[in-house]
Each structure stands twice: as structure tokens, then as C-alpha cells.
Amino acid sequence: MKTIKIAGVPEHFNLPWHMCIEDGAFEEVGIDLQWADVPEGTGKMCQMLRDKETDIAVILTEGIVKDIIAGNNSKIVQVYVKSPLIWGIHVAANSSYKSISDLENKKAAISRFGSGSHLMGYVNAQNNNWNTTDLEFEIVNTIDGAVEALTNEKADYFMWERFMTKPLVDNGTFRKIADCPTPWPCFVIAVSDEILKKEPHVIEQILEIINTTTAEFKIIPSIDRMLASKYNQKIEDIQEWLSLTHWSQKQIDKKTLDKVQEQLHTLNIIEKRVPFEAIAK
């Protein structure tokens, strides 16, 4: 049995992985795939790849592209979710902020530097013609940390996946004032260079199994009820999310990767652009 460690956020996007693990699909081909939930998100997973705490990460595209260029010895092997991530821009329910323009020059709660919530703060600022050099951030680690920061006015707004945050809107903790979709496919699968070199066949098998599941995921009977129950969501929200979410079974293309690099470079998030082969395999 070959042990492989994989990390991802505890969100509805990753239910296909849990289903494959629970069904024994990886064990059948001699792979002990050990999943780690990482509520801190992409910045933490980049660190885990660097520190060899995980072999694979299901990770936000912009975050891993930035970190590979900064020296993370990993490669993108495939797009996992090809649709955009819809980031909700949230404020405390009782705050005075009513519109996106009210948040200019205000402090954003982020999980950590290099995370999606951090990088998308720049994308949102650019979308609204704000001065991106003036952005201020408060590190909160997790969504629970964001609740504490916004409630106690340590930060003014928080960007997080819209549907996973909606229960906090429904219960009166947050108020959503806008959406900010990523301008690229949201999740990719990244693998450490060491594992890619040592176990290429194992990685191929893992991708084959997960791709078979994601290709048929939406037609699994009662999948909406399963997701709603597991992730504390309303059934109608899950149905909307399913209609907007599209998994991928293909590698990222050069045009998309160029677009990500171009935008990150424009925002001064990366200092240089690198060839396709330096990021993806």
C-alpha cells in the first residue's frame, strides 16, 4: 500500500474526494490516500507543500501560481474546478457599510498572506479602481476568526466563498454586500515535485479515480440533499451552487495560466512571469 497525503479545504467542492476515500476506490489500487482538512485555506496548504506535510493540495489557482513562482517546488497537474469561485464580500450584520464603495480604504480580514482571501482582495480593489497600494489586512486564519474580527471591529470586511459563508448571513452574523468571481478556474490539483518524480504512476491513478467521480458527480441520486446535510446548507442554495459549479478532468491551458500570471503581475503580487512548464506539468 502506497501512502499519499492530500490536503484541501473542508468545503463542498471536495466531497468527491471523501466519497472516493470512503468507498475504498484508492485502496483498491493499493493507495492509502490520507486526507487533511485545512480550514485556513490556500496559504496554509502552500506552506504544507513546502514543508512536505502534504504531497498533494487541492488549492486555489492564484495562490499556488504565486507560491510556485516564489519557490514552492510543486506543479499544477490538473484543473479540479473549472468554474470561477464566487467570493462573497461580507461585513458584520450591524455595520454601517452598505455598498462596495463604502469599503475603500477599509481593512480586510484574510486567512493569511498568500491566501485566496488576500489575493482576491487585490482583484476586488482593481475591479473597483481602488489604489491597491493602500490595502490593509487583518490575519484571522479561519472563518471563525473572521467572525470574531468583524464582530469586534478589528477588520471591516471579509471575502470568502459565497455559499459556505451563507449560513452566517442567514443567521444574522454577516451581511453580504457584493460578489467577486475569480477571473479564472478556481481550484487546481498541485503535487510536490518530489512525489511527481518518485510516483508518477500513483498520481496518474489518483487523478483517474477522482476524474471518474467528478464527471458523474452531479447525477448522483440525492447529491443535493447529501451536500446540504454535510455542509450545513439550505437545499436551494446547494442546488444553485451545483448549477454554477463545473469540475474539470483536464490540465490547465497556457492561455489561462498566462492570464493568471498577467493579472498577478499587474497587481505586483508576483515579480516575474515564468514559462508554463515551470508551473504546470
N, C-alpha and C positions, 0 to 999 in steps of 0.2 A: 504493500500500500504506500503510495507516494503522498506525503503531506504537503499541502499548499495552503498558505494563509491568504485570505482575501478580506478587504475592508470596504465598507460602504455606509452611507447614511441610513438611519432607521426610518426610512420613508417608503411610501407605496411603490415607487419606481423599482424597488429591489425585491418585491415579493417573488418574482420569478426565480431568483437565486435560492430563496428559502424553500420554495416548493421543490426545486431540483434536489437540494440537500436532504430535505425530509423524505422525499420519495426514493432516496438511495441511488439517484441517477449517476452521481460521480463515483460512489463506492463500487458500482457495477463494473466500472472500467479501472478499478484499482487506485482511485484518487480520494484521499481524505481531505476534502475542501473545508477548511476551518474559517467560518465567517466571524468577523468582528464588527459590531455596530459602532459607528463613530459619530455621535451626535454633534461633535464640534465641527464636522464637515471637512471641506477640501484642504484647508490649510494644515489641519492635523494629519490628514492622510498623506499629504506631500512629505511631511516630516517622517511619518511611519515608513514610507518607501525609502527615504534617505537612510533611516536608521535600521533598515532591514527588519522592522517589526511586522511588515506585511510584504507579500510577494506581488499581490495584485491589488489595485484600487479601482472601484467604480466611482468616478470622480468628475467634477465639473471641468469642462473643456478648457475654459480660460485659465483656471487655476493651475492645472497640470502643464499647460503650454508655458505659462510664466515660469514655473518651477524647473521644468526641463531646461529651458534656456539659461536659468540661473545655476545649473549644475546638477540637477537631480538625474541620476543615472537610470532612467526609465524610458520606456517608449509607449506611445499610444498604439494599441494593436487593433482597435476597433471602436467605432461609434456604438454606444449602447442605447441611448435615446436620441433620435434624430430631430425630434420636435424641440422648439425653444423651451427653456424653463421660464415660467411666468412668475416673476418676483413681485410679490405684493409689497407696497410701501406703506408701512404701518406706523401709527402714532398711538400714544396712550389714549384710551377712550375719552378721558376728560380733558385732554389737552386743547389748547386754543387753535391749533393748526387745522385749517380746513381744506387747503389746496396744496398742490405740489410747490407752488411759488413761495408759500409760507416757509418752506424748509431750506431755502437758500441760506447759506452761511450758518446752518444749524448742525448739530453733532449727530452723527450716525452711529448706532450700535452695530458692531460687527463681531463675528465669532472669533476671528484672529486675522492678522495681516497675511495677505496672500490667499485669503478665502474668497469664495464667491461673493459673500455679502460685502467684502471690502472692494473687490474689483468692479462689481456691478454698481457700487456707489459712484465710481468714476464714469461708468457708462451712462448712468442716470443723470449725473451732473452735465455731461456733454450733451445729452439729449435735450436738456433744458437751458443750454447756453450759460451754465454757471462757470465761474472760474474754478477749475479743478485743482489749482494750487492752494486754494483756501479750505479744502475739505478737512473736517475734523472727525476723529473716530474715537469711540469708546469700546475697548475689547470686553466682550461679555461671554465668550466661549460657546454658550448654548442658547437655545430658545428660552429656557428658564431664566438664564442670565439677562436676556433682553427684556423679559417681563419685569424683572427687578429694576433694571436700569431706566426703563421708560416710566415705570410707576413712580420711581423716586427721583425722576428728572435728572439722572446722570447723563442721559442721552435723549435726543429729541425724536428720532425716527429709527426704524428698523426694517431692513429689506430681507425677506425670507420667502421661500416657496409659498405661493398664494394659498394653495389648498391645505397644506399641512398647518398653516397658520390660522385657517378659517375658524376652527373651534375657539380660538382666543378672541376672534372678532364676534362670534356668535354669543359668547358668554360675557361680553362687555369689558374684556381686558384691553383689547386693542380696537382701533378703528382703522380701516383701510382707506387710504385717500387716492391711491393710483396703482397702476400696474406698470411693470417694466420688463418686457420679454427680452430674453437674450437674443442677440442678432446672429446666433449660430446654434448648431445642435448642442443640447445641454450636457449630456453625460457621455463620457468615453470610458473605455477599459484600458488602464495603464498597467504595465508589467515591468518589474525591475529587469535591467539588462542582464544581471546575473542569472536569473531564472530563465529568461528568454534563451540564453546561451546554453544553459545546462539541460533544460527540459522543454525544448520547443514542441515536442510531440504531445506532452501533457497539456501545454497551453492550447494547442490545437483542439484536443479532446474537450477541454473545458468550454471553449468557445462554441464548438459544435453542439454541445448539450444545451447551453444557455440559449443559443440561437434557435434551436428547435422549439424550446419552450416559449420564447418571446414572440416567435412567428405566429403561434396559436393562442397566445395569452388572452386576447380579448374575447375569444369564442368559448373559453372555459365556462361551463354552466355555473351560474350564480357567482361569477367572479366579482361582480359589483358588491354583492352582499358580504362576501368574504373580506374584501378590501375595506368596506365601511366599518365592519366589526373590528378588524385588526388594528386599524389606524384612527379609530375614534372620529369617523367622518359621517356626515349625512349622506344617505344613498344618492340623493340628487346631485350632490357635489362630486361624488365619486363618478357618477355617470358622465357629468360634464368633463371631469378630468380625463376619463378614459377616451372621450371623443376627441380631446385635444392632444393626447399623448401617443406618440408613434415610436416604437422600438426599431432598432436597426440591426442588421446582420452583416454590415459591410464596414470596411475600413474608411476612415476619414479621407476625403479627397484633397488634393493640393490646393484647389481654389478656396475651399472652406478654411483650410489651415492658414493660407495667405491672408484671408480676411481677418481671422482672429489676431494674427501677428500684427497686421496693419493697424487695427484699432488699438491694441495694447501699446504699440509703439507710439501712436499719435497721442495717447494719454500718458506717455512717459512711464508706463508700468514695466515695459521691457526696454533695455538699452539698445538692443540689436535684433534684427531678424535673422533667422538661421534657415538652412535648407530643409526641405520636407523630411529627408532621411535622418536628420538629427533629432526629430521629434516623433516620427511615426515609422512603424516597421510593417 
